[in-house]
Amino acid sequence: MIFYSIILTNAYIICNISLIASGIHNRSGFNSILRACILIQGRSATALSLALPINMGLAGMEALFETRVVRAYHLAMAPDFSVVLEAMLIAYLYALLLVLDTIVSFVLLKSCKLPEYHVDQEVLYSHNIEIQQRDDISFENLKAFESSAL
């Protein structure tokens, strides 16, 4: 159970940081997730300590919504004006916590500096370079085969 929680929180943190990185660096998909994984190395305790209070607040807002709005709706079988206003207030507070979570992830991303050897274009696109080299070799083999056939 503890192992599952640690994996889940690390995945949550990596997803938040990759979401911010994709917005900042105009990259998407694998590149931003890879960048977030590299940035989080060695700083997982800091990231966990930043994510824990916000996640506790989000869980508290969800529990508050369940107890105040959903239970009142099931008891009355009709939405009351005060229940609707309370639901809107809880949704607003939940949205504020999500914005705060995004800001904290942005500050964490800006405080983490990516080492220079990871920013190098050759390292980022090494899989493309390997494929290109394979294509060049096969093209040379094809030329040699065609010249020997003639």
Solvent accessible surface area in square Angstrom, and as a share of the most:
residue,aa,sasa,rsa
1,M,184,0.82
2,I,133,0.68
3,F,147,0.61
4,Y,134,0.51
5,S,47,0.30
6,I,83,0.42
7,I,91,0.46
8,L,97,0.48
9,T,45,0.26
10,N,46,0.24
11,A,47,0.36
12,Y,69,0.26
13,I,6,0.03
14,I,32,0.16
15,C,80,0.48
16,N,29,0.15
17,I,2,0.01
18,S,9,0.06
19,L,123,0.61
20,I,22,0.11
21,A,1,0.01
22,S,29,0.19
23,G,59,0.57
24,I,63,0.32
25,H,72,0.32
26,N,140,0.72
27,R,59,0.22
28,S,88,0.57
29,G,46,0.44
30,F,144,0.60
31,N,45,0.23
32,S,6,0.04
33,I,83,0.42
34,L,62,0.31
35,R,31,0.11
36,A,0,0.00
37,C,46,0.27
38,I,29,0.15
39,L,6,0.03
40,I,19,0.10
41,Q,126,0.56
42,G,84,0.81
43,R,86,0.31
44,S,45,0.29
45,A,78,0.61
46,T,70,0.41
47,A,2,0.01
48,L,58,0.29
49,S,68,0.44
50,L,69,0.34
51,A,11,0.09
52,L,112,0.56
53,P,84,0.53
54,I,13,0.07
55,N,44,0.23
56,M,128,0.57
57,G,24,0.23
58,L,17,0.08
59,A,57,0.44
60,G,38,0.37
61,M,37,0.17
62,E,92,0.41
63,A,55,0.43
64,L,70,0.35
65,F,76,0.32
66,E,102,0.46
67,T,69,0.40
68,R,117,0.43
69,V,15,0.09
70,V,42,0.24
71,R,140,0.51
72,A,30,0.23
73,Y,100,0.38
74,H,109,0.49
75,L,140,0.70
76,A,64,0.49
77,M,146,0.65
78,A,56,0.43
79,P,90,0.56
80,D,77,0.40
81,F,151,0.63
82,S,67,0.43
83,V,22,0.13
84,V,63,0.36
85,L,85,0.43
86,E,46,0.21
87,A,21,0.16
88,M,119,0.53
89,L,101,0.50
90,I,8,0.04
91,A,59,0.46
92,Y,132,0.50
93,L,62,0.31
94,Y,66,0.25
95,A,46,0.36
96,L,84,0.42
97,L,36,0.18
98,L,79,0.39
99,V,83,0.48
100,L,83,0.41
101,D,12,0.06
102,T,66,0.38
103,I,92,0.47
104,V,35,0.20
105,S,9,0.06
106,F,84,0.35
107,V,90,0.52
108,L,13,0.06
109,L,10,0.05
110,K,103,0.44
111,S,76,0.49
112,C,8,0.05
113,K,150,0.64
114,L,29,0.14
115,P,53,0.33
116,E,143,0.64
117,Y,140,0.53
118,H,38,0.17
119,V,59,0.34
120,D,73,0.38
121,Q,108,0.48
122,E,112,0.50
123,V,75,0.43
124,L,29,0.14
125,Y,79,0.30
126,S,62,0.40
127,H,102,0.45
128,N,73,0.37
129,I,71,0.36
130,E,86,0.38
131,I,95,0.48
132,Q,101,0.45
133,Q,104,0.46
134,R,148,0.54
135,D,77,0.40
136,D,65,0.34
137,I,103,0.52
138,S,62,0.40
139,F,114,0.48
140,E,110,0.49
141,N,95,0.49
142,L,93,0.46
143,K,113,0.48
144,A,59,0.46
145,F,138,0.57
146,E,93,0.42
147,S,77,0.49
148,S,90,0.58
149,A,75,0.58
150,L,188,0.93
